[in-house]
Each structure stands twice: as C-alpha cells, then as structure tokens.
Amino acid sequence: MKYAVKNLLNTSRKYPLSISLKVCLLTIFIPFGLYAQINLTAPLERAVYQRENGGSADVTISGSYSIILDKIEVQATPVNDNQGKAVGWTTLQDKPTGGAFSGTLRLVGGWYKIQVRGIRGGVMVGNSPAVERLGVGEVFIISGQSNAQGMDYSSPVANDDRVNYVSYNNEIGNGLGDLPAPTFSRMNNSNITMGLRGHGTWCWGILGDLLTQKLNVPVMFVNTGWDGTSIRNWWQSAQGIPTASVYSNPQLPYPTLMPYANLRLSAQHYAKQYGVRAILWMQGETDNSPLNMSFGEYKNSLQSLIGKLNSDINRQVPWVIARTSYVDYRSNSTIIAAQNSVISDLPGIAFAGPETDNLPVQRVDGTHFYGSVQLNTLANAWGEALSLNFFSTANPVPISQEPKITSTCATDNSSLNLSLPEGYLNYEWSLSVNGNTEYRGARSITVSSPGTYTGKVKDSNGNTLRSQTMIINTTVKPVKPTIREIGSQQACADSSFTFSINGGSDLYNWYRQGANNSLLTGTSLTVNEGGSYYVRSENAFGCLSDNSDVSTLLYRPQVPTPLIEKVGPFTAEASINQTGLNEKYDWRRDELMLTTSVTNTLRTTQTGLYSARANVTYVLGSNLLTCYSPYSNQLQVITEGESDIVVFPNPGARDNVYVESRDDIDNAEIIVYDMYGRVVVTQTQDMKSRVKILVRNLPSGKYIVRIKGANLDVKKQLVVL
C-alpha cells in the first residue's frame, strides 16, 4: 500500500525510549546473601495462555529454590471478583530435587495472581514469590498490511487491565533468529510497538476491551502486519523467493524472508509455547491497487500461505480473514471474491472476518481507519466476527508444556549438571553470570557459579520452547560445617552427650568415624557411646560439603555406688569399692540435699533416712567434668533419747574407743581417770566429729572419761578390754 503522509511519523514515537528503560530495569543486582530462597520464574508477568474450547488450560508453574523443601505448593487467586475461579493451596510438586521445581495447574479462563510457597516439616519456609498477573484466555496473531499493522501512535488504548501485547520490536533489525524471551505489557499506552512490528494500539486496544467484556477472559495480541505488502510478497517470502515492494521504482526488496518470517517466528515461538486461537488477517488493498491482481493469483497465494505456515510449524492454525480491498476510495470485488473462496474452501481453518470495505465511516486518505470513530467501527466489526460461535468452533493451537530442567550435583560436589529433556532436534543454553551472557549449544551443561540458566529447545519444524529458569544464588558446594563442641570431649557413663552446629537451610548428616551410614539428620546429634564424630551438609542441589573437623568423645566409667553405715552415734560414713578416684560425696536426708562435694563422713544429728552419692571430677585439657554415682542405700537414723555425748564402743578395745558429741565443742579437753582418780590420759582438740580417745597404752579395766568445754563438764564411765 502506498505510504501516506501519516505513515511517516516521528521515529521517536515509533521506537519509544520506554522500551530501552524497560530493558534496563530487567537487570537487577542483588547483594550476595540478600537473595530469594524460592524463585518463581514461570509464568511470566502478564502472560496469557490460550484456553481450550472447554474454557481451561494447564499452566506450567516453575522456578528454583536454594533451601531444603519437602514440597512446593501453589495457589491461584482471581485479581478481581468474577475474573476466574480460585484454587487454594495445593501441591505443585512433592519432594522436588536439584534446586528446580515444576508442575502444572489447571485453571479456568481468568486473570490470576499466582503464588508459590515451600513446605518443610509441615510449615512454610523461605519466601513466597508471586506473579501478580497471569491470564488464561485468548491469544491472537495479527497479520496483513497497514490496516492490520496500525498507522497511528495516538490511537485509543485498552481500558481493561486484561488486554495485553508482546512488547518487542523487530522492525529495525528484521532479525531471522530466535525471538528473545517475551515481555508482556498492558495495552494502556498508545505509543507502543506491538511485537513484532505493530504501530501503536490501532483498533486492537478497543477490540481487546470488547473481547474481555464478551468473554470475561484476558487477551494477548502479537502483531506481524507489514504496511504496503501484497499477498504476492507474503507468498514469495514464504517460499524463500526474494520479493520487493510494489511502491518503489526500482522496486525496493524486502529484507530476507520478510514479511513472512515475522509471522512464522511468532507462530514458532509464541504460539508454540502459549498457544493461539487464530491469525487475524487483514490484507488486500495493495492487490486491488496498484496490482489489480487476478482472482486466481490472490486465492492461490493466500491458500498457499496458510498451508505453508501450517506445514512450517506442523500445526493447523485457524485464520480469520477480513474481506478487505478498499484503497483510494474504491473496492475490488475480485479480491473480495478470492478471500471468500479461501474461507469456503478451508472449513475449520479459514473463518469469515469482518467485511471492512463498506463500513460506514469516512477514511480521510481513502484507505486507512484514522480517527477514534473509524477505529471503533473497525474494532466492533472484528468483535462481531469473533463471535461466541467462532470461539466454540475454531480449534486453537494448544499450549505446550515448558521443558523441565533436570538438575543433579556433579561428583565433585562443586558443580551442577543441568539437562533438558530428550526428543528435540536442537538445544541451546543461556548462561548469565556476573552480568555476562553466553550461549552453549548442548542438551546438558555443567555450571559451578551463581547465575541464571535457561534452556531452549527446538523440534524439526523450528518450533521453540523455553525451559524453566534455574537461578543459583549461592555457591554450589555447601560450606563446611563447624561443630560447636570441637575437639576432645568427655561424658559420664550414665548420661548422653550432644554435638551441635549453627545450622542454616541445608541438611546436616552426622557420622561416626569409620562407619558409612548416617546416624542422624539434623543440627544436633545426641550420643551415648564414645568415639569420633563429624557432620556433613547437603544443600538443595544435592551437593555435599567437606566433612567437618572431627570431635572425639571419651566416656568416663561409671562411678561405683557407695555403701553407707553408721560409725558412731552421730556419724555416718560412705565408701566405694574402688581406690584412687579422689572422690567426694553429696549427702542427703530424705529428699533434702545436705552437703555437696565433701568428705565421706557426715554428722547425723536429726532423725531421717540418709543416703550419699560419690562424685569424681575428670580433667581433659581445659574441659572439667564431674560424674556422679547412683545414690547409696538409705541409712535410718533415730536420734531421740540419745545422750548429747557418747563414748563408744563401751566396753571397747584399747585402739578403738571414741567420744562423740551431738553438737560441736570447740577446744574440748578430754581427761581419762583410773579408778584411783589419777589422770592417765589428757588430750585437747575440737570435737566436730567423733574423736578417738588415746587409751591404747592403758591396761584393761574401768576408767572415767571427762569432757570439758565452754559451759560443759561431762563424765562418762569406760571399760577398756
């Protein structure tokens, strides 16, 4: 179609700065350590997946994680009331491995917020990322010439949040390579390039509003229209034949394989992954004038184009063909007849679009729908053609599930093996590390650095799917754990000992040196057996750390249970059957603790049940440990009626006679008299326990023992054997 003045718009409007800003904002640098433990990488924000004729779709939900999880759960919440059917928290993937998760969620047509969370031990762990806008609805590829592509960067926008487009410009480079990962945007700005080369919103924003109101589902548009193109240009470029614009003299050739390549690329990339309901075809003006094309050439070229696309992508895509020929204020019945004939000859593939030639609006240049009224009229004509009957009979190209990444730890525990599924012709990886991106053509790669890793697969038809994205935020190999109780430790025989670490988000497996099997998984290990122990961590990728330094545990032998007996009227004595322990004793009466860590004798001045336990303190380097025996037998003591001072045994042998007082006597004077009143023994000492009377050199017979102290003077008779 001949270029009109309005087609020569300012290039700054065609290629707005906002695109560059959006690209820049996609790169976000996060300080090491401040990273999401769970990343939700699919679906993309504002993606729309083509629903089935039944109204639902299986949407892939995928991402990566860096903490140990039992399962990943997902929920879907309609953005607004009556914009879908909520799905409460449900299991997306049970027992994920390798740091990557993926699953599908069946959703009815609607506009959703998607949120995932990790579960471990029945509770949520880590962050809970979300995609704020995700659609299950209708996807369209627009194609044709300028009345499809758009001619005005100030056209009406869509008012509904659910109207979206692919934000990508292939008009400058006319690239034939793979399309980049898509960015989806809301159609609320008229100054846009609707990928791949749509000029502004044109009538499509209005149509989007009409469809969301009619269907109550979101819509997505891809625009491959090319102004001035003839059906001959489309057919020739589809066959690989160089083709040129009819509006230049000499004729200006189109870029290689264009304009068809944009349509094919859109079908191979967007339609393959997200599905598509139909191609909206609006073309024929150039074939009216200046070409005045024959019925046969137009019909055969369009049918050949439809067949070629279906063959190229190995899918049958519905086409909605507008009956369009109006240019320079006149129609061409031959072109319209050819379009109708294609619709008639391809039932189930070609569907009747709007008849645009006779729409009741004035076209200011005799060709284009400039103006709000004109664009509203055109959009409504498309809306009527896309009727409920059309949506129930046109079978869409279904979505394809996102290829899953299989992630396994390499044998060196310092790298990961990432693999894509078998069965594809070509494989490519994108590796983004430290702000640099490289590409590798392989089904599997080995990576060892934090970064973002995405795969891409192609079938024999060039249909392309992007895999889930693996985000690695940490070192692949876990940090070597450190046992708090490092070095040589000791424990008592009747107790357990606990080793522990400052745990993180990994699994921690404990081992006894010399054994292969793990004793326990956790941040602590309680043992009751001596030996050397170490711990090793395993992260979400399945990689193992180096073994921790070994901690050795020495178990001390059981301290013997003491035997206690009464060795005096007011004294009990404890003893064990082992020497050299330097033990001390704890005494109790009934359940009342009396003394701790004292000698083996105790003054028993009150009635009760007495018992004792021995304790031994062991030294291991700077480690002090006190171990205790069980409590002894109970010794019953009854003190009522006893004298305050007792000489015993009486009669007694010369070397085994004692005197004992119920109460302490400081500086007591002990005097022994024979029966003639003569002093035969005298000794002075404190009486805080039993005191031996020095009668070993006395002959057998009767004696008087006198005990003198402050305010005390007591005499007792003694018989020495």
Beta strands, then each sheet from edge to edge (+ up, - down):
strand 1: 38-42
strand 2: 48-50
strand 3: 56-65
strand 4: 71-78
strand 5: 87-94
strand 6: 100-108
strand 7: 110-120
strand 8: 123-125
strand 9: 130-144
strand 10: 163-166
strand 11: 184-186
strand 12: 193-194
strand 13: 198-199
strand 14: 219-223
strand 15: 278-282
strand 16: 319-323
strand 17: 350-355
strand 18: 406-409
strand 19: 416-419
strand 20: 426-433
strand 21: 436-440
strand 22: 444-447
strand 23: 451-458
strand 24: 464-472
strand 25: 487-491
strand 26: 497-500
strand 27: 507-512
strand 28: 520-521
strand 29: 524-527
strand 30: 531-538
strand 31: 551-555
strand 32: 563-568
strand 33: 571-575
strand 34: 584-589
strand 35: 592-598
strand 36: 601-603
strand 37: 608-620
strand 38: 623-628
strand 39: 635-637
strand 40: 645-648
strand 41: 658-661
strand 42: 665-673
strand 43: 679-687
strand 44: 691-692
strand 45: 701-709
strand 46: 712-720
sheet 1: 1+ 3- 6+
sheet 2: 2+ 9+ 7- 4+ 5-
sheet 3: 2+ 9+ 14+ 10+ 11-
sheet 4: 2+ 9+ 15+ 16+ 17+
sheet 5: 2+ 9+ 7- 8+
sheet 6: 12+ 13-
sheet 7: 18+ 19- 22+
sheet 8: 21+ 20- 23+ 24-
sheet 9: 25+ 31+ 30- 27+ 28-
sheet 10: 26+ 29-
sheet 11: 32+ 33- 36+
sheet 12: 35+ 34- 37+ 38-
sheet 13: 35+ 34- 37+ 39-
sheet 14: 40+ 41- 44+
sheet 15: 43+ 42- 45+ 46-
end
